[in-house]
């Protein structure tokens, strides 16, 4: 593989992991077969991010809109989520990776909530990579919950509305104190944001690939980072 410029590694990469269901259909299998194989792609993405020097990786695992899927699929996804926490968290901790679950966790059953809390506590001091898993998350919800927190603090006179700036508002988002997204990747050929990290991707570079998520590997990730390094980021400035 072509070597990367070590001085131009994206700090924060976000991935919309799309195509599990279609991949399974191509194999003549049920959708959950694709989700299970997608876990292997997650491992590969995490390994590549850590070895490449990416400091933050955010994966879109389950959106608030995904509750509208068939009940059998949702139930299977929740079971897979719990199994992944049981099997993967100790490995993450061993490799010095911090795990955050981003989203409205109150919708999950108490057992899953406890597993999430335990996983986050175990890995909270790790610093080789911050791995964010967005679950029951949407960008609109994130902005709304931040605005509500801010409004409550203003009402309680903890903050003066006239003094609030962009950095203050960002501190109320679920990604508080994390760098903005530099590179957003979406698999399976779809080219939309799907309500993901709407605030955080304000100046992100987008990379779309036809590869479906279960087939996403280190080489695919590498190609995305190479494409990122070939772009000139102006952040609104002129050439």
N, C-alpha and C positions, 0 to 999 in steps of 0.2 A: 504494500500500500504506500501511496505517496506520503511523505512525511509532512507533518503539520508544523506551522510556525509556532514555537512555544511561547512567543511573546503576544500571540493573538488568539488565545484559547478563550472561548466564551465562558464567562463566570457562571451564568445561570442558563440552563437549557430546559425547556418544557416540551413535553411530547404528548400529543393526542394519540393514544394507542387505538387505532381504528382498524377494523377489518377482521376481527376474530370470527364473527358469525359467518361472513362470506367465505372466509378461508375454510371453515368447517363444512359449509355447504358444498364447496368444491371437492372435499374429501368424501362426500356422501354421509357426513356425520351431523349430529345435533350441534346447536350453537355452543353449548357448554364445552364441547370438545375443543373448540377454538379458544375459549377462555382459558382452559387448562393449559393448552400449549402456549398461550400468551405469557404465562408465568415464566417460562424458560427465556422468552425474549426480554422480560424485565430483568432477569439475572444478568443477561449479556449486556444490556444497556447500563446497568449499575456498575458492572465491572469495567466497562469501557470508560465511563465517566470518571470513575475513581483513578484509573490508570492514566488517563489523559490530562488530569489536573482540573477538570471542571469542578467547581466548588459546590454548586447547587443543581440538583436534578429534580424536576417536578413532573410527575406522571399523572395523567387524567384517567383514573380507574373507574369512577362511577359518578355520573352527574345526577343532579336533583331530578332531571327529566327522565332518567333511566328507570325510575320507579314505575313508569308507564309501560314498561315491557311486560311480557307474560309473567304471571306469578311464579311459574315453575322456573323460569330463567333467573328471576330476581333471587329466589330462594337458593338456587344453585350457586349464584354469584356470592351471596352472603356466606355460604358454607365454604366456598373456595377462599374467600377473604380470611376467614378464621383459620383455615388450614395453612394458608400462606404465612400468617402471623406466627403460628405454632412452629412452622418448619424453618422460616427464614430469619427471624429476628436475631437468634443467637449467632447466625452467620454474619449478619450485618454488624453486630456488636464486635465480633472477632476481628472484623476488618475496619474497625474504627469509624463506622458509618452511623450518622445520627438520623433517626426516623421521625418524621412528622406526618400525622394524618390531618389533612386540611379539609374542613367542611363542617356541616351541621351534624355533629355526631349523636345528637339526641334522638335521631330517628332510628338508630341501630339498637338491637336488643341489648339488655344489660350485660350478657356474657361477652359479646363483641366489644362493647364499650370498655369493659374491664381489661380485655386483651390489648386493646389499643393503648389504654393508659399505662399498662405494665410495659409494653414495648417502648413507648416514648420515654418512660422513666429510666429504663435500662440503658438506653442509648443517648441520653440527653447531653452527656459531656463529650461525646465523640466528635472529631473534627476533620476526618479525612474527606468526608463528603456529607452534605446535607441532602437526604432523600425525602422529598415531599410526595406523599400519595394523596391526590385529591379524591375524596370519597364523599358522596352526597354534597357535592360542591357545584356552584355555578358562579360565574363572575358577577352577575347582577346581584345575587344573594350576598356575595362578599362585600360589594360596595354598599349595599343597603345596611348590612349589619354594622359596618364601620360607621356609617352615617348615624345610625341609632345610638351607638356608643358615644359618639362625639356629641350628639344632641343631649344625651343624658348628663354628660360631664359638664356641658355648657349650662344646663338647667341647674345643676348643683354648684355652679360657680367654680368648678375645678379648672375651667379653661375659658378664656375670653374669645368669643367668636371672631372678633376683629383681628386677633393675632394668629389665627390658624393659617398655616401654609401647606403646601403640598406634602412636605416631609411629615408634618403633624398628622395629616389625614392618613398617609401611608402606614403610620404606626398602629392604626386600628384595623388594618387588613390582616387576614390570616397569615400572610407572608411578612409580617412586621419585621423590620430590621434585616431583611434579606435583600440582596441586590435585585434590580429589575431583570426581567427576562431578556437575554441577548439573542437567543435563537429559539424559535418555535418550530417544531417538527410535527407534521401530521402524516400518518401512513395511510395506505389503501387508495390513494388517488383523490380523495375528497379534498376540497380546497375551501374550507370554511373554519371559523373559530369555535363554533358550537358553545358559546357562552363560557369560555375558559380564560381565566386570568385577564379579564378585560382591562383592568387598570395596569397590571404589571407588564403587559406586552406593548405598551404605548409606542416604543421605539425598537421592538424586536424585529429581527430578520426572520422571514418565513421560509420554510423549506418543505415542499410537498414531494412525497415519493409514492410510486405505485405499489411498492412493497407492502404487503399486508402484515399486520403486527406480529403474528406468530413466526413470520420469516425474517423479522427485523433482527439483524445481528451486528457484530462489531464493524464489519465492512460497510454496512448501510449507514450506521452512525458516523463512521469516519468520513464517508462521502458528504454527509450533511455538514459536518464541521469544516471540511475542505471548501465547500460552497460558501459557507459563512465567511471564511477567511479571504475569499476572492471579492467580497463586496466592500464598498466604501461607505462607511456609516457617517452621515453628516449631521444627524440630530437636528435637522431644520436649518443648518447653516448652508451657505453657498459653497460651490466647489473651491 
